Amino acid sequence: MSSCLNKILCRYFAKKTPTIDNNYQNNVQIYCNGEPKNCAIYMIFDKLGFLKVPVDLRPEQTAKAKSLIGN
């Protein structure tokens, strides 16, 4: 397990507020603080760059990320 190096620029991680739902908290634990390489946002960030990450992309949407990357 490792912490995501992209947290500083990640729009999803930046949404942290006291009113965010449990799904958000679970995703932060699983992807941001756990296995960032399994995160859809990280995948696009790594292969295509920050500007290519769709604003509404969620960490668990790996199929969408792979299709955008071309895998």
C-alpha positions in Angstrom: 0.0 0.0 0.0 1.1 3.5 -0.8 -0.2 7.0 -0.9 -1.1 8.5 -4.3 1.5 11.0 -5.5 -1.2 12.9 -7.5 -3.3 13.9 -4.5 -2.2 17.5 -4.8 -3.7 17.9 -8.3 -6.6 15.4 -8.1 -10.0 16.9 -8.4 -11.6 13.9 -6.7 -9.4 14.0 -3.6 -9.9 17.8 -3.4 -13.6 17.3 -2.8 -13.0 16.4 0.9 -15.6 18.1 3.0 -17.4 17.0 6.1 -20.6 16.3 4.1 -19.1 13.9 1.6 -20.8 10.5 1.6 -19.3 7.2 2.8 -18.6 6.1 -0.8 -16.1 9.0 -1.1 -14.4 8.1 2.2 -14.2 4.4 1.1 -12.6 5.4 -2.3 -10.1 7.6 -0.5 -9.0 4.7 1.7 -8.9 2.2 -1.2 -7.3 4.3 -3.9 -5.8 7.5 -2.6 -4.3 5.9 0.6 -4.1 2.3 -0.6 -3.6 1.3 -4.2 -3.4 4.3 -6.4 -2.4 2.3 -9.5 -5.9 0.7 -9.5 -7.6 4.2 -9.6 -9.1 5.3 -12.9 -8.0 8.9 -12.3 -4.5 7.8 -11.6 -4.4 5.6 -14.8 -5.3 8.6 -17.0 -3.1 10.9 -15.1 -0.2 8.6 -15.6 -0.7 7.8 -19.3 -2.3 11.0 -20.7 -1.7 13.7 -18.2 -3.7 15.8 -15.7 -5.6 17.8 -18.3 -7.1 14.6 -19.9 -8.8 13.4 -16.7 -12.6 13.9 -17.1 -14.0 16.1 -14.4 -16.6 13.6 -13.5 -14.4 10.5 -13.4 -14.5 8.5 -10.3 -11.7 6.2 -9.0 -13.7 3.0 -9.5 -14.4 3.7 -13.2 -11.5 1.8 -14.5 -13.3 0.5 -17.6 -13.9 4.0 -18.7 -10.3 5.0 -18.0 -9.0 2.1 -20.0 -11.2 2.9 -23.0 -10.0 6.6 -22.9 -6.4 5.4 -22.7 -6.9 2.9 -25.5 -6.3 -0.4 -23.6 
